[in-house]
Amino acid sequence: MRFTHIQIAMFNRLPPLNSLRAFEAAARRGSVSAAARELNVTHGAVSHQIKALEAVFGTPLFERNGKRLKLTPQAALLLPALTHAFENIAAATALVTRPSTSGSLRISCVPALLSFWLIPRMHQFSEQFPDISLTLVASNDPELLYSPDIDVCILYGDGTWLDCWARLWSNLQLFPVVSPTLMNSRAVRSVRDLRDHVLLHGDDGREWNTWLAAADALDMPRGRQHFMSDARLSTEAALSGQGVALGDTITAGSLIAQGELVVPFDLSVPANDAFYVACRNEVRSAPIVKVFVDWFFSALESDRGAEPQASARRAIRGRGRVDALAGAAESFTPVSRARAAAQRPVKRRLKS
């Protein structure tokens, strides 16, 4: 890389790096002693570097009043830029010095999340880490956390597993989904119409009960119901036109965006549990585990506000507007706003 004469002149005018580091640490921590501990140097060394920086600028940077340092107006202008710059340097250094990762990684994952979210994104991970081979197991069994045959578990639960590391990955909002074919043959325009359809359960019935309670329809007479071991099966049954299942913007987002599933109601409720990433404590620090966990979280962040989840949210809102215009149902809380609610069902009266 070649630098211009202006850039070279700017570099030559920069204050000493050690002085900037000492000032930034002291200003951020509010104490010279705390900065010295962070930088692993003496109190006197930090004080000396700060005085040197004040000499460069020709102005005091701290008002020394009591134990806690107070920034002068000039220092308050300098601190945010320095903190941001050092964070960028640290991030770039971590990338350069990151341990090489290769080998096999064994992951168990909630079946629905594995089929409808993780597998469609496997190529992204492989492109970034071509030397890592993945072994994927469809399971939501927390006992696999303690199995030497599994490195990382992605679980749907309450996150209270013992003797392991676990981190919340995402909460969920649930709402009914149905295939366009079934929707066209027997429309679902109100909760009353659910009586004429098969309810597809991916659990023991608790989640449908939660949604129906929020719709003031818990006591509604029900027709045939099918119970399945997990949400992947109930979603696949809905895809094939077997009935109405509960979906969410993460696992059903792509299916909704592609028009393979339709959202008939503009009402969502918080799921009983959430998605967690977990592993044994002794495995967490392994470089190969760390890069997968970091990628898994960053992939979710990349999805937020983008397709297909945004399309799913628009589909829910759009369906609500169509129904309102047709007089088929009153408006409900959209998924995008329900996420901000305090993890509780919001009741709305539906047409019945």
C-alpha positions in Angstrom: 0.0 0.0 0.0 1.3 3.4 -1.0 0.6 6.5 1.2 0.1 10.0 0.0 2.2 12.9 1.3 -0.8 14.1 3.3 -1.3 10.7 5.0 2.5 10.6 5.8 2.3 14.1 7.3 -0.8 13.0 9.4 1.1 9.9 10.7 4.1 12.1 11.7 1.8 14.4 13.7 0.2 11.6 15.7 1.1 11.6 19.4 3.0 8.6 20.8 1.0 5.4 20.9 1.9 4.5 24.5 0.7 7.9 25.7 -2.6 7.5 23.9 -3.0 4.0 25.4 -2.3 5.3 28.9 -4.7 8.2 28.5 -7.5 6.1 27.0 -7.3 3.5 29.7 -7.2 6.0 32.5 -10.1 8.0 31.0 -12.2 5.0 30.4 -11.6 3.5 33.8 -11.7 6.8 35.7 -8.5 6.0 37.6 -4.7 6.0 36.9 -4.4 2.9 39.2 -7.0 1.0 37.3 -5.4 1.9 34.0 -2.0 0.7 35.4 -3.5 -2.7 36.4 -5.1 -3.0 32.9 -1.9 -2.2 31.1 0.2 -4.2 33.5 2.5 -1.2 34.2 3.2 1.0 37.3 1.1 3.9 38.5 4.0 6.2 37.8 4.4 5.0 34.2 0.8 5.8 33.4 1.1 9.2 35.0 4.2 9.9 33.0 2.6 9.0 29.7 -0.4 11.2 30.5 1.8 14.2 31.3 3.7 13.6 28.1 0.4 13.6 26.1 -0.7 16.8 27.8 2.6 18.4 26.8 2.0 17.4 23.2 -1.5 18.9 23.2 -0.5 21.9 25.3 -3.5 21.5 27.5 -4.6 19.5 30.6 -6.6 16.4 29.9 -7.9 15.7 33.4 -9.3 17.7 36.2 -7.8 16.0 39.3 -10.5 16.4 41.9 -10.8 13.6 44.4 -10.1 9.9 43.6 -11.9 9.8 40.2 -10.5 11.6 37.2 -12.7 14.0 35.4 -12.2 14.7 31.7 -11.6 18.2 30.4 -13.7 19.3 27.4 -10.7 18.6 25.1 -10.2 15.1 26.6 -13.9 14.4 26.2 -13.5 15.0 22.4 -10.5 12.7 22.2 -11.7 9.7 24.2 -14.5 8.3 21.9 -12.2 8.3 18.9 -9.4 6.7 20.7 -11.6 3.9 22.3 -13.0 3.1 18.9 -9.6 3.0 17.3 -8.2 0.7 19.9 -11.2 -1.6 19.6 -10.6 -1.8 15.9 -7.0 -2.6 16.4 -7.8 -5.3 18.9 -10.4 -6.9 16.5 -7.9 -6.9 13.6 -5.2 -8.3 15.8 -7.5 -11.1 16.9 -8.2 -12.0 13.3 -4.5 -12.1 12.4 -3.5 -14.1 15.4 -6.6 -16.4 15.4 -5.4 -20.1 15.8 -5.8 -22.1 12.7 -8.8 -24.4 12.9 -9.2 -27.7 11.2 -10.7 -31.1 11.9 -14.1 -32.5 12.7 -16.8 -30.8 14.7 -19.8 -32.8 15.9 -23.0 -30.8 16.5 -26.5 -31.8 17.7 -29.3 -29.4 16.8 -33.0 -29.1 17.2 -34.4 -30.9 14.2 -36.5 -28.0 12.8 -33.7 -25.5 13.3 -31.2 -27.9 11.7 -33.4 -28.6 8.6 -34.9 -25.2 7.9 -32.1 -22.8 9.2 -28.7 -24.4 9.7 -28.4 -26.7 6.7 -29.3 -23.9 4.2 -26.4 -21.9 5.7 -23.8 -24.6 5.9 -22.1 -23.3 2.8 -21.4 -20.0 4.5 -19.6 -21.7 7.3 -17.7 -24.0 5.0 -16.6 -21.1 2.8 -15.2 -19.3 5.9 -13.7 -22.4 7.5 -13.0 -24.9 4.7 -10.8 -27.1 6.8 -13.6 -28.0 9.3 -15.8 -31.0 8.6 -19.2 -31.0 10.3 -21.1 -34.0 11.7 -24.7 -33.0 12.3 -27.2 -34.9 14.5 -30.9 -34.0 14.6 -31.8 -34.1 18.3 -33.1 -31.9 21.2 -31.8 -34.3 23.9 -29.9 -32.3 26.5 -28.2 -35.6 27.6 -26.0 -35.2 24.5 -24.3 -32.3 26.3 -22.4 -34.8 28.4 -21.6 -37.2 25.6 -18.0 -37.3 24.3 -19.4 -37.9 20.8 -20.9 -34.4 20.6 -19.0 -31.1 20.8 -21.8 -28.5 20.6 -25.5 -28.8 21.3 -28.1 -26.4 19.9 -31.1 -26.9 22.1 -34.7 -25.7 22.6 -35.3 -25.5 26.3 -35.0 -23.3 29.4 -31.2 -23.1 29.5 -30.9 -24.5 33.0 -28.7 -27.5 32.2 -26.1 -28.3 34.9 -22.3 -28.4 34.6 -22.0 -26.9 31.2 -21.7 -23.6 29.3 -24.9 -22.3 27.8 -25.9 -19.0 26.1 -29.3 -17.8 24.8 -29.3 -17.7 21.0 -32.8 -16.5 20.3 -36.3 -16.3 21.8 -39.2 -17.2 19.5 -42.6 -15.9 18.6 -45.1 -18.5 17.5 -48.0 -18.2 15.0 -50.1 -20.5 12.8 -48.9 -21.5 9.4 -50.7 -23.3 6.6 -49.9 -24.4 3.0 -51.3 -22.2 0.2 -53.0 -25.3 -1.3 -54.9 -26.0 1.9 -55.6 -22.2 2.3 -57.1 -22.1 -1.2 -59.3 -25.2 -0.7 -60.5 -24.3 2.8 -59.6 -20.8 3.8 -58.6 -19.9 7.3 -59.9 -16.4 7.9 -60.9 -16.6 11.5 -60.2 -18.7 14.5 -63.6 -20.3 14.1 -62.3 -21.8 10.8 -59.6 -23.8 12.7 -62.4 -26.1 13.9 -62.6 -27.4 10.3 -58.8 -28.1 10.1 -56.4 -30.5 11.6 -54.2 -28.9 14.3 -50.6 -30.1 14.0 -48.6 -30.2 17.2 -44.8 -30.3 17.5 -45.0 -30.9 21.2 -47.6 -32.1 23.8 -50.1 -29.4 22.9 -48.8 -26.6 25.2 -47.8 -24.2 22.5 -51.1 -24.4 20.6 -52.9 -23.9 23.9 -50.8 -20.8 24.5 -51.7 -19.3 21.1 -55.4 -20.2 21.4 -55.5 -18.7 24.9 -54.1 -15.4 23.5 -56.8 -15.6 20.8 -59.6 -16.0 23.4 -60.3 -19.4 21.9 -58.9 -21.9 24.3 -62.4 -23.4 24.9 -63.2 -23.6 21.2 -64.3 -27.1 20.0 -61.5 -28.7 18.1 -61.5 -31.1 15.2 -58.8 -33.7 14.6 -55.4 -33.2 16.1 -52.1 -34.9 15.3 -49.2 -34.9 17.7 -45.6 -35.2 16.6 -42.2 -35.5 18.3 -40.8 -32.1 17.1 -41.6 -29.0 15.2 -39.8 -30.2 12.0 -42.4 -32.9 11.6 -45.4 -30.6 12.2 -43.9 -28.0 9.8 -43.4 -30.7 7.1 -47.0 -31.9 7.7 -48.2 -28.3 7.2 -46.1 -28.0 4.0 -47.8 -31.1 2.6 -51.3 -29.7 3.3 -52.1 -32.0 6.3 -53.3 -29.2 8.6 -52.3 -26.0 10.5 -49.1 -25.9 12.5 -47.3 -23.4 14.6 -44.3 -21.7 13.0 -41.8 -19.0 13.8 -39.8 -16.4 11.9 -36.5 -18.4 12.3 -37.4 -21.9 11.3 -40.3 -21.1 9.0 -39.0 -17.8 7.8 -37.6 -19.0 4.4 -40.7 -21.1 3.8 -43.0 -18.1 4.3 -40.7 -15.8 2.2 -40.8 -18.4 -0.6 -44.6 -18.7 -0.4 -44.5 -22.3 0.7 -46.4 -21.5 3.9 -49.0 -18.8 4.5 -49.6 -16.9 7.8 -53.4 -16.6 8.2 -53.5 -14.5 11.4 -51.7 -11.4 12.6 -51.2 -12.8 16.1 -48.1 -14.2 17.7 -47.2 -15.4 21.2 -43.9 -16.0 22.9 -42.8 -19.6 22.8 -42.6 -21.5 26.1 -38.8 -22.0 25.6 -35.9 -20.6 23.6 -33.0 -21.7 21.4 -29.6 -22.1 23.3 -26.1 -23.0 22.3 -24.4 -25.2 24.9 -21.4 -27.4 25.4 -19.2 -28.9 28.1 -17.1 -26.4 30.0 -13.9 -28.1 29.0 -14.8 -27.9 25.3 -15.8 -24.3 25.2 -12.2 -22.9 24.9 -11.3 -25.2 21.9 -10.6 -23.0 18.9 -12.7 -25.2 16.6 -15.7 -24.8 18.9 -15.2 -21.1 19.4 -15.2 -20.3 15.7 -18.4 -22.3 15.1 -20.2 -20.6 18.1 -19.0 -17.2 17.0 -20.2 -17.9 13.4 -23.5 -19.2 14.6 -24.3 -16.0 16.5 -23.0 -13.7 13.8 -25.2 -15.6 11.2 -28.3 -14.9 13.3 -27.3 -11.2 13.6 -26.9 -11.0 9.8 -30.4 -12.4 9.4 -32.1 -9.9 11.7 -33.9 -7.3 9.6 -32.9 -9.1 6.4 -34.5 -11.8 4.3 -36.0 -14.3 5.0 -37.1 -13.2 8.5 -38.1 -9.8 7.4 -40.2 -11.3 4.7 -41.9 -13.5 7.2 -42.7 -10.5 9.4 -44.1 -8.6 6.4 -46.2 -11.6 5.5 -47.7 -11.6 8.9 -48.4 -7.9 8.9 -49.7 -8.0 5.3 -52.0 -10.9 6.1 -53.4 -8.8 9.0 -54.1 -5.9 6.7 -55.9 -8.0 4.1 -58.0 -9.6 6.8 -58.9 -6.2 8.2 -60.0 -4.9 4.9 -62.1 -8.0 4.2 -63.7 -7.8 7.6 -62.5 -11.3 8.3 -60.7 -10.6 11.6 -59.6 -7.7 13.8 -56.0 -6.7 13.8 -53.5 -8.4 16.1 -50.0 -7.7 17.5 -47.5 -8.2 14.6 -44.5 -10.4 15.3 -42.1 -7.4 14.8 -43.8 -5.5 17.7 -44.6 -8.6 19.8 -40.8 -9.2 20.2 -40.7 -5.9 22.3 -43.5 -7.1 24.6 -42.6 -8.6 28.0 -42.5 -12.2 27.1 -46.2 -12.8 27.6 -49.2 -13.5 25.4 -51.1 -10.4 24.3 -54.8 -11.2 24.1 -56.8 -9.9 21.2 -60.4 -10.8 20.3 -60.7 -12.6 17.0 -63.7 -13.1 14.9 -65.4 -16.4 15.8 
